[in-house]
Amino acid sequence: MRRLSYYHLSVLLVAAAAASLFIILGGVYFYLTLNLPDISTLKHYRPPATTIVYDRNGTPIAYWYRERRFPVPLRKMPPYLIQAFVAAEDARFYEHKGVDFISILRALIADIKARRVVQGGSTITQQVARSLLLSRERTLSRKIREAILAWQIDRALSKDEILNIYLNHIYLGAGAYGVESAALTYFGKHVWQLTLPEAALIAGLPPAPSRLNPLADPKAALKRRAYVLKRMAEEGYITWETARKAEKAPLNLHPMDFSPDPRAGYFLQIVRRRLERMLGKDRLLTGGYRIYTTLDLAWQDRVWPAVLRRLSLIPRRHHRKDIPQVAAVCLENPTGEVRLLMGGRDFRESRFNRAVFARRPPGSALKPFLWARALEDDLLRPDSLVVDEPVVLPGGKSGQLWRPRNFDHRYLGIISLRTALVDSRNTVAVKIARALGIGEVQETLRAVEISGPLPRNLSLALGSAGVSPWELTRAYTVFPLNGELVEPHLVALIQDRQGKIIYRAHPRRKRVFSPETAYVVNFYLREVVREGTGRCARVLGVPAGGKTGTTDLYQDAWFIGFTPDYTCGVWVGYDKPKTLGRLETGGRAACPLWVELLRGLSLTPEKFQVPEGITFVPFRDRSPSGQTEEIWLPYPEDKVPEIREVPRIRPRPGLLRWLFWWR
């Protein structure tokens, strides 16, 4: 056998070494690519995006997000912004195939000379691979995987698609992700509105977004901006003269506040809870929705200072300094849209939403529902006469007696059902509740969506149950809406990030009382405003009805009122119940605040719609002051009575009469 020459042996050894190296490198490549992320997801890039909440006039009132990002298409970005990023981050972006070996070599030489890392060699494509598909660990294997992915991405996507992902995803400091968010964060304008100096400043942020943030270190940001402008000139994107002029431009920062508008804090609190249940918390924070609410922030902002001024007068009248809390809700009657919601004096001081979550006794504000049920059940008629007199009933404990009293400790004798409500007579309310039965009273309150615990005793007739202003305001919509209870809603429309409508609110109502019954009580409540405890509401000069509520020791003051357009409720009191002060009734403490809510609005001057089944009957009635006047009383036309007049009769003292009407 011939011996192999040295030449042939060398060739074989080299070939074996090359084969071994090829196998090793192939194995390493196979190992590194074995679990590489799938780049196909980048074809349908949908980054987490900020959800924007608007009031009904299109004013942004909240931004909800995990990462504050507002994706915009590349075509909306000014060319010089794109050029600034390319010049500063990856000058050969349009030439290489995802990895720029020349840049890597140049960076390596610069780092060796400086004996530290002074220049990076990563391309824009590599940054996309790292930020979206890999971790940020500093290892050789990660760098190799990053390069492989960058090469794959460059083959799968166009350069514009890569730039679109990069410019919308990159972190640019101060909580801003993507160029649109950065433009809003630093300059308070959209990315397409940026000037060249502003675009260059943003393009200089990627290497150290926290350190170069102009809000934190303006000098460092300006120095980096000058570098970006220089690179743009070197790459021929702008002239040197343009670069020098842009370098001299002042920063002109106008940072945008992305925190929720505190004026809408109580409203947003409820909206967010409901949307988290509807959409899910994660989708709400990452889905980029556009949520159009029903809140009229301009209305609320205009009237609230006047409401607070009125509120501050209450303690002054009693030489005190502790201002009570207030809660208010306003609904648009036809639609149920919540136009105004305040859960306290100031959301920044207290986030407890008294309008929705506080349950306080409403006092006489519950009485209209007793009147309505008695009329609906034919227990009473619109012209019924009742006896206002002292009553004695079994108390809560065996052997105890309960003596409900009127607010003024007076008893008017035989009066009309209208006067009994206008003057808010407690003894009449208790009699009606007893005649109906406590179960019927509870059922009526449940029908108007009063959801809290209801006592099983006659104190319920005087408003002893705890209700929220939200519930009670909604319940009162049955009177202006002819017996239908409207479903309040806070969100009118939701669009996804493509602008597709995924939710649109539709008014929903349910019938609680007949139109005739509701209109009769509506009439009574307008009489409350005309000559009763709600007289302060007359200053609006439009048709309005409502009812006051006052609890023991003047601890809670209420006024729930309505016009043809709106139903609004106001509660005033202290969080830890204590007196507002002597004679601080619903008419004195709450009604003036209600007036301030509606003052200045373009309210409908037309009267309430009269149901077809109503006939007006002349009725001579006596007011609480004793004056007699002719009232045109609404009456169901199938039960029209003869003309009547309230007799001038007073019951004997101590006489208990439970027959309180005459047919």
C-alpha positions in Angstrom: 0.0 0.0 0.0 1.3 3.3 -1.0 1.9 5.8 1.8 0.0 9.0 1.6 2.1 12.0 0.8 2.3 14.9 3.2 0.3 17.0 0.8 -2.6 14.5 0.6 -2.5 14.0 4.3 -2.8 17.8 4.8 -5.7 18.0 2.5 -7.5 15.2 4.3 -6.9 16.9 7.7 -8.1 20.2 6.4 -11.2 18.6 4.9 -11.9 16.7 8.1 -11.5 19.9 10.2 -13.7 21.8 7.8 -16.3 19.1 8.0 -16.1 19.0 11.8 -16.4 22.7 11.9 -19.4 22.6 9.6 -21.0 19.9 11.7 -20.3 21.9 14.9 -21.6 25.1 13.4 -24.6 23.4 11.9 -25.3 21.8 15.3 -25.0 25.2 17.0 -27.2 26.8 14.4 -29.8 24.0 14.8 -29.6 24.3 18.6 -30.0 28.1 18.5 -32.8 28.0 16.0 -34.6 25.1 17.5 -36.9 27.2 19.7 -36.7 30.5 17.9 -40.0 32.5 18.1 -42.3 32.5 15.1 -41.8 35.7 13.2 -45.1 35.3 11.4 -46.8 37.2 14.3 -45.0 40.3 13.1 -47.0 40.2 9.9 -50.1 41.1 11.9 -48.4 43.3 14.5 -50.9 44.6 17.1 -49.0 46.2 19.9 -50.7 47.0 23.3 -52.4 50.3 22.7 -53.9 53.0 25.0 -57.7 53.1 25.4 -59.0 56.7 25.3 -62.1 57.8 27.1 -64.1 60.8 25.9 -66.9 62.8 27.3 -70.0 63.4 25.1 -68.4 66.5 23.5 -65.3 64.6 22.4 -63.0 65.9 25.2 -60.5 63.2 26.3 -61.0 62.6 30.1 -58.9 59.4 30.6 -56.2 57.3 29.1 -56.1 53.7 30.3 -53.0 51.5 29.4 -50.3 49.1 30.5 -47.9 50.7 28.0 -48.8 54.2 26.9 -48.8 53.7 23.1 -50.8 55.2 20.3 -50.0 53.2 17.1 -50.0 55.3 13.9 -49.3 54.1 10.3 -45.9 55.0 8.8 -47.6 57.2 6.2 -48.7 59.6 8.9 -45.1 60.1 10.1 -43.1 63.0 8.6 -40.3 61.8 6.4 -37.6 63.7 8.4 -38.7 61.7 11.5 -38.0 58.4 9.8 -34.8 59.8 8.3 -33.7 60.9 11.8 -34.1 57.5 13.3 -32.4 55.8 10.4 -29.4 58.2 10.4 -29.0 57.9 14.2 -29.7 54.2 14.7 -29.0 52.3 11.4 -27.6 54.3 8.5 -27.3 51.3 6.2 -30.9 50.1 7.1 -32.0 50.1 3.5 -28.9 48.2 2.3 -28.2 45.3 4.7 -30.3 42.1 5.2 -31.1 42.6 8.8 -27.6 42.3 10.2 -24.9 44.9 9.3 -21.5 43.3 9.7 -19.8 46.5 8.7 -21.4 48.4 11.6 -20.6 45.5 14.0 -16.9 45.7 13.0 -16.9 49.5 13.3 -18.5 49.3 16.7 -16.1 46.6 17.8 -13.1 48.8 16.8 -14.5 51.8 18.6 -15.2 49.8 21.8 -11.6 48.4 21.7 -10.1 51.9 21.3 -12.3 53.3 24.2 -11.8 50.2 26.3 -15.5 50.3 27.0 -18.8 49.9 25.1 -19.3 53.2 23.4 -21.0 52.2 20.2 -23.6 49.5 19.4 -23.8 47.5 16.3 -27.4 46.4 16.4 -29.6 47.3 13.4 -33.2 48.5 13.6 -34.2 45.1 12.6 -32.2 43.5 15.4 -33.8 45.9 17.9 -37.3 44.8 16.6 -36.3 41.1 17.1 -34.9 41.8 20.6 -37.8 43.9 21.8 -40.6 41.8 20.5 -39.3 38.2 20.3 -36.4 37.8 22.7 -35.4 38.7 26.3 -32.9 41.5 27.0 -30.3 39.2 28.6 -26.7 40.0 27.6 -25.3 36.7 26.4 -23.6 35.5 23.2 -26.3 33.0 22.4 -29.0 35.7 22.6 -27.0 38.0 20.3 -26.6 35.1 17.8 -30.4 34.3 18.0 -31.1 38.0 17.6 -29.0 38.1 14.4 -30.7 35.0 13.0 -34.1 36.4 13.7 -33.2 39.8 12.2 -32.1 38.0 9.0 -35.4 36.1 8.9 -37.5 39.2 9.6 -35.7 41.1 6.8 -36.6 38.3 4.4 -40.3 38.2 5.5 -41.1 41.9 5.9 -40.5 45.0 3.8 -38.4 47.7 5.1 -41.4 49.9 5.7 -43.1 47.2 7.6 -40.1 46.8 9.9 -39.9 50.6 10.4 -43.6 50.7 11.2 -43.2 48.1 13.9 -40.0 49.7 15.3 -41.4 53.3 15.5 -44.6 52.2 17.1 -43.0 49.8 19.6 -39.8 51.4 20.8 -39.6 52.9 24.4 -38.8 56.6 24.3 -38.8 57.6 27.9 -41.2 59.2 30.4 -43.6 56.3 30.0 -43.9 56.9 26.2 -43.9 53.9 23.8 -43.8 54.7 20.1 -43.3 58.0 18.4 -46.9 59.2 18.6 -46.8 58.8 22.4 -43.5 60.5 22.6 -44.8 63.4 20.5 -47.7 63.8 22.8 -45.7 63.3 26.0 -43.0 65.9 25.2 -44.6 68.4 22.9 -48.4 67.9 23.3 -48.9 67.4 19.6 -49.4 64.5 17.1 -46.4 63.0 15.4 -47.4 64.4 12.0 -47.2 67.9 13.5 -43.6 67.6 14.7 -41.0 70.0 13.5 -37.5 68.9 12.4 -35.9 69.8 15.7 -38.6 68.0 17.7 -38.4 64.9 15.4 -34.6 64.9 15.9 -34.9 65.1 19.6 -37.2 62.1 19.7 -35.0 60.1 17.4 -32.1 60.6 19.8 -33.8 58.9 22.7 -33.5 55.1 22.0 -29.9 54.6 23.3 -30.8 55.9 26.8 -34.5 57.0 27.0 -34.4 57.6 30.7 -31.1 59.5 30.8 -31.8 61.5 27.6 -35.4 62.3 28.5 -35.7 66.1 27.9 -38.0 66.5 30.9 -35.4 65.0 33.2 -32.2 66.4 31.6 -32.7 69.1 28.9 -29.0 69.6 28.3 -28.3 65.9 27.6 -31.4 65.8 25.3 -30.1 68.9 23.4 -26.6 67.4 23.0 -28.1 64.2 21.6 -30.4 66.2 19.3 -27.3 67.9 17.9 -25.8 64.5 17.2 -28.9 63.3 15.3 -29.0 66.5 13.2 -25.3 66.0 12.4 -25.9 62.4 11.3 -28.8 63.5 9.1 -26.6 66.0 7.4 -23.8 63.5 7.0 -26.2 61.0 5.3 -27.6 63.7 3.0 -31.1 63.9 4.4 -30.8 67.6 5.2 -28.3 70.3 4.4 -25.7 71.5 6.9 -27.4 74.9 7.0 -30.7 73.3 8.0 -29.0 71.2 10.6 -27.3 74.3 12.2 -30.6 76.2 12.2 -32.5 73.3 13.8 -29.7 72.9 16.4 -30.3 76.4 17.6 -34.1 75.9 18.1 -35.3 76.0 21.7 -36.8 72.9 23.2 -40.4 74.3 23.6 -41.6 71.4 25.7 -45.3 71.1 26.3 -45.7 67.9 28.3 -49.2 66.4 28.1 -50.9 65.1 31.2 -52.2 61.6 30.8 -53.7 61.2 34.2 -57.5 60.9 34.4 -59.3 64.2 34.7 -60.2 64.6 38.4 -63.3 66.5 37.5 -64.6 63.3 36.0 -63.1 61.0 38.7 -66.3 59.7 40.2 -67.9 59.1 36.8 -64.8 57.3 35.5 -64.7 55.2 38.5 -68.0 53.6 37.7 -67.4 53.5 33.9 -64.1 51.6 34.4 -65.8 49.0 36.7 -68.5 48.3 34.2 -66.1 48.2 31.2 -63.8 45.8 33.0 -66.8 43.4 33.4 -67.8 43.9 29.7 -64.4 43.8 28.0 -62.1 42.3 30.6 -59.4 44.2 32.5 -56.5 43.2 30.2 -58.4 44.0 27.0 -59.4 47.4 28.4 -55.8 48.3 29.1 -54.3 47.0 25.9 -57.0 47.1 23.3 -56.7 50.7 22.1 -60.5 51.3 22.3 -62.2 54.7 21.8 -64.9 55.0 24.5 -67.4 57.8 24.1 -69.3 58.4 27.4 -72.4 60.3 28.2 -70.8 62.7 30.6 -71.1 66.4 29.8 -67.9 67.6 31.4 -68.4 71.2 30.2 -71.8 71.3 32.0 -70.4 69.7 35.2 -67.4 72.0 35.1 -69.5 75.1 34.7 -72.0 74.4 37.5 -69.9 72.7 40.1 -68.2 75.9 41.6 -71.6 77.4 42.2 -72.8 74.2 43.8 -69.8 74.2 46.1 -70.3 77.9 47.0 -73.9 77.1 48.0 -72.7 74.1 50.0 -70.3 76.2 51.9 -73.1 78.5 53.1 -74.7 75.7 55.1 -72.1 75.5 57.9 -71.7 79.3 57.9 -75.4 79.7 58.8 -74.6 77.9 62.0 -71.2 79.4 62.6 -69.3 76.2 61.8 -66.4 75.4 59.5 -66.9 71.8 58.5 -68.4 71.8 55.0 -70.7 68.8 54.4 -70.4 66.4 51.5 -72.6 66.4 48.4 -73.6 63.9 45.8 -75.4 64.6 42.6 -76.7 62.7 39.6 -78.4 64.0 36.4 -80.0 61.8 33.8 -81.3 62.7 30.4 -84.9 61.5 30.6 -85.6 60.2 27.0 -82.3 58.2 26.8 -81.2 57.6 30.4 -77.7 59.0 29.6 -75.9 60.1 32.7 -74.9 63.7 32.0 -73.5 64.6 35.4 -72.3 62.4 38.3 -70.5 63.8 41.4 -69.8 61.5 44.3 -68.4 64.2 46.6 -67.0 67.7 46.9 -63.6 66.8 45.3 -62.3 63.4 43.9 -58.8 64.4 44.9 -59.8 64.7 48.5 -62.0 61.6 48.8 -62.5 58.8 46.2 -65.6 57.4 48.0 -68.4 57.7 45.5 -71.4 58.8 47.6 -73.6 59.1 44.5 -73.5 55.4 43.9 -72.3 53.6 47.0 -73.5 55.7 50.0 -76.9 54.6 51.3 -78.6 57.2 53.3 -82.3 57.5 54.4 -84.2 59.6 51.9 -86.9 60.8 54.3 -90.0 62.1 52.5 -88.4 61.7 49.1 -89.9 58.2 49.0 -93.5 59.3 49.5 -94.3 59.8 45.8 -94.0 56.1 45.2 -96.6 55.4 47.9 -99.0 57.9 46.3 -98.4 56.3 42.9 -99.1 52.7 44.2 -102.2 53.8 46.0 -103.5 55.5 42.8 -102.5 52.5 40.7 -104.3 50.1 42.9 -107.5 52.3 43.0 -107.0 52.6 46.8 -107.1 56.4 46.2 -108.2 58.7 43.5 -106.6 62.0 42.4 -109.3 64.0 44.3 -109.4 61.8 47.4 -109.5 63.5 50.8 -107.3 62.3 53.6 -107.1 63.1 57.3 -103.9 64.6 58.7 -104.1 63.9 62.4 -102.0 62.4 65.2 -101.7 58.6 65.0 -100.5 56.0 67.4 -99.2 52.6 66.3 -97.5 49.6 67.9 -93.8 50.2 68.2 -90.9 48.0 67.2 -90.8 46.2 70.6 -93.7 44.7 72.6 -95.5 47.3 74.7 -94.0 50.2 72.9 -96.0 52.8 70.9 -94.9 54.7 67.8 -96.3 58.2 67.2 -95.2 59.4 63.8 -95.3 63.2 63.7 -95.3 65.8 61.0 -92.2 68.0 60.5 -94.0 71.1 61.8 -95.8 69.2 64.6 -99.1 70.5 63.1 -102.1 68.6 61.8 -104.3 70.0 59.1 -107.3 67.8 59.4 -109.2 66.9 56.2 -107.0 67.7 53.2 -106.7 66.6 49.6 -104.3 63.9 48.5 -102.5 66.7 46.5 -102.0 68.9 49.6 -100.8 65.9 51.6 -97.9 65.4 49.2 -97.3 69.1 48.5 -96.9 69.7 52.3 -95.3 66.3 52.9 -97.6 65.1 55.7 -96.0 62.2 57.5 -99.1 60.9 59.1 -100.9 60.6 55.7 -97.9 58.7 54.3 -98.0 56.2 57.2 -101.8 55.7 56.7 -101.3 55.0 53.0 -98.5 52.6 53.7 -100.6 50.8 56.3 -103.6 50.6 53.9 -101.3 49.2 51.1 -99.5 46.8 53.3 -95.8 46.8 54.0 -95.2 44.0 51.4 -96.9 46.1 48.7 -94.7 49.1 49.6 -91.5 47.0 49.4 -92.6 45.5 46.1 -93.2 49.0 44.7 -89.7 50.2 45.7 -88.2 47.1 44.2 -90.0 47.8 41.0 -88.2 51.1 40.7 -84.9 49.4 41.4 -84.4 50.4 45.0 -82.1 47.4 45.8 -80.9 47.8 49.4 -82.4 46.3 52.5 -86.0 47.5 53.2 -87.4 47.4 56.8 -90.6 45.5 57.2 -92.3 48.2 59.2 -94.2 51.4 58.5 -91.2 53.6 59.1 -90.4 52.7 55.5 -93.2 55.2 54.5 -91.1 58.0 56.0 -87.9 57.0 54.2 -86.1 55.0 56.8 -84.4 52.7 54.3 -80.9 53.5 53.0 -80.9 54.4 49.3 -78.2 55.9 47.0 -78.7 59.1 45.1 -78.1 57.0 41.9 -81.0 54.7 42.7 -83.4 57.4 43.8 -82.7 59.7 40.9 -83.3 56.8 38.5 -86.5 55.9 40.3 -87.9 59.4 39.8 -87.7 59.0 36.0 -91.0 57.2 36.1 -92.8 60.5 36.7 -91.5 62.5 33.7 -91.6 59.4 31.5 -95.3 58.6 32.1 -94.7 55.5 34.2 -91.6 54.0 32.5 -88.3 53.5 34.4 -85.3 54.3 32.2 -82.0 52.3 32.4 -79.2 54.8 33.1 -76.1 54.3 31.0 -72.7 55.9 31.0 -71.2 54.8 27.7 -72.8 55.7 24.4 -70.4 54.1 21.9 -67.2 52.0 21.8 -64.9 51.6 18.8 -62.0 49.3 18.4 -58.6 50.5 17.2 -59.7 50.1 13.6 -62.7 52.4 14.2 -65.3 49.5 14.1 -68.2 50.1 16.4 -68.4 47.2 18.9 -71.0 48.6 21.2 -73.7 51.2 20.9 -76.1 52.0 23.8 -79.9 51.9 23.2 -82.4 53.4 25.6 -84.1 50.7 27.7 -87.2 51.3 29.7 -89.6 49.2 31.7 -93.1 50.1 32.7 -93.8 50.4 36.4 -96.9 52.5 36.6 -99.7 53.3 34.1 -99.2 56.6 32.2 -102.3 58.0 34.0 -101.0 57.3 37.4 -97.5 58.6 36.6 -98.9 61.8 35.2 -101.1 62.4 38.3 -98.1 62.1 40.6 -96.1 64.2 38.1 -98.7 66.9 38.6 -98.6 66.6 42.4 -94.8 66.9 42.3 -95.0 70.0 40.1 -97.4 71.4 42.8 -94.6 70.7 45.3 -92.4 73.1 43.3 -95.2 75.6 42.8 -96.3 76.0 46.4 -94.7 73.3 48.5 -91.4 72.3 50.0 -89.7 72.6 46.7 -90.6 76.2 45.9 -86.9 77.2 45.4 -87.0 75.3 42.1 -89.5 77.8 40.6 -86.6 80.2 39.7 -85.7 78.0 36.7 -88.9 79.3 35.0 -89.6 76.0 33.2 -92.0 73.1 34.1 -90.4 71.2 37.0 -91.5 68.8 39.6 -89.7 67.3 42.6 -89.7 66.3 46.2 -87.6 67.2 49.2 -86.4 64.8 51.8 -85.2 65.5 55.4 -84.2 63.0 58.0 -84.2 63.2 61.8 -82.0 65.9 63.4 -81.5 67.3 59.9 -78.7 64.8 59.1 -79.6 64.3 55.5 -81.1 66.7 53.0 -82.4 65.6 49.6 -84.0 67.1 46.6 -84.9 64.9 43.6 -86.5 66.9 40.8 -87.2 66.7 37.1 -87.9 68.8 34.0 -89.1 67.5 30.7 -85.4 67.1 29.8 -83.6 65.9 32.9 -84.0 64.2 36.2 -81.5 65.2 38.8 -80.9 64.2 42.4 -78.9 66.0 45.1 -78.0 64.7 48.6 -76.2 66.8 51.3 -74.9 65.4 54.5 -71.8 64.4 56.5 -70.1 61.0 56.0 -70.4 60.3 59.7 -74.0 61.3 60.2 -74.5 64.4 62.2 -76.8 67.4 62.0 -76.4 69.9 59.2 -77.9 72.5 61.4 -81.4 73.4 62.6 -83.9 73.8 59.8 -81.5 72.6 57.2 -84.2 70.7 55.3 -84.2 69.3 51.8 -85.9 72.5 50.6 -83.2 74.8 52.2 -80.0 72.8 52.0 -80.4 70.6 48.8 -82.9 72.3 46.5 -80.7 75.4 45.9 -77.9 73.1 44.9 -80.3 71.3 42.5 -81.2 74.7 40.9 -77.5 75.5 40.4 -77.1 72.2 38.5 -79.8 73.2 35.9 -79.3 76.9 35.9 -78.0 78.1 32.5 -79.1 75.1 30.5 -81.3 75.4 27.5 -84.2 73.6 29.1 -87.4 72.8 27.3 -90.1 75.3 28.1 -92.9 73.1 26.9 -95.1 71.3 29.4 -94.9 67.6 30.1 -96.6 65.3 27.6 -100.2 64.5 28.7 -101.2 60.9 28.2 -104.2 60.2 26.1 -106.2 58.8 29.0 -106.1 62.0 31.1 -108.9 64.5 31.6 -108.6 67.7 33.6 -111.3 68.3 36.2 -111.8 71.5 38.2 -111.2 70.9 41.9 -111.4 73.5 44.6 -108.6 72.8 47.1 -107.1 74.5 50.2 -103.4 75.1 50.4 -101.6 74.5 53.8 -102.0 78.2 54.4 -105.8 77.9 54.3 -106.4 79.7 51.0 -108.8 78.1 48.5 -108.1 78.0 44.8 -109.4 76.1 41.8 -107.0 73.4 40.6 -107.4 71.6 37.3 -106.7 68.1 38.5 -105.6 65.4 36.1 -107.8 62.4 36.2 -108.1 59.1 34.3 -111.0 59.8 31.9 -112.8 56.6 32.8 -113.0 57.7 36.4 -113.9 61.3 36.1 -115.8 62.4 39.4 -118.2 65.2 40.0 -116.8 68.7 40.9 -115.7 68.7 44.5 -114.3 71.0 47.2 -112.3 70.2 50.3 -114.6 70.8 53.3 -113.4 73.1 56.1 -113.5 70.4 58.7 -110.9 69.5 61.3 -111.0 66.3 63.3 -111.5 66.3 67.1 -108.1 66.1 68.9 -106.9 62.5 69.4 -109.5 61.0 67.1 -107.9 58.2 65.0 -109.5 58.0 61.6 -108.4 55.3 59.1 -111.1 56.1 56.6 -109.3 58.8 54.7 -111.3 59.3 51.6 -114.8 59.9 50.5 -116.0 58.8 47.1 
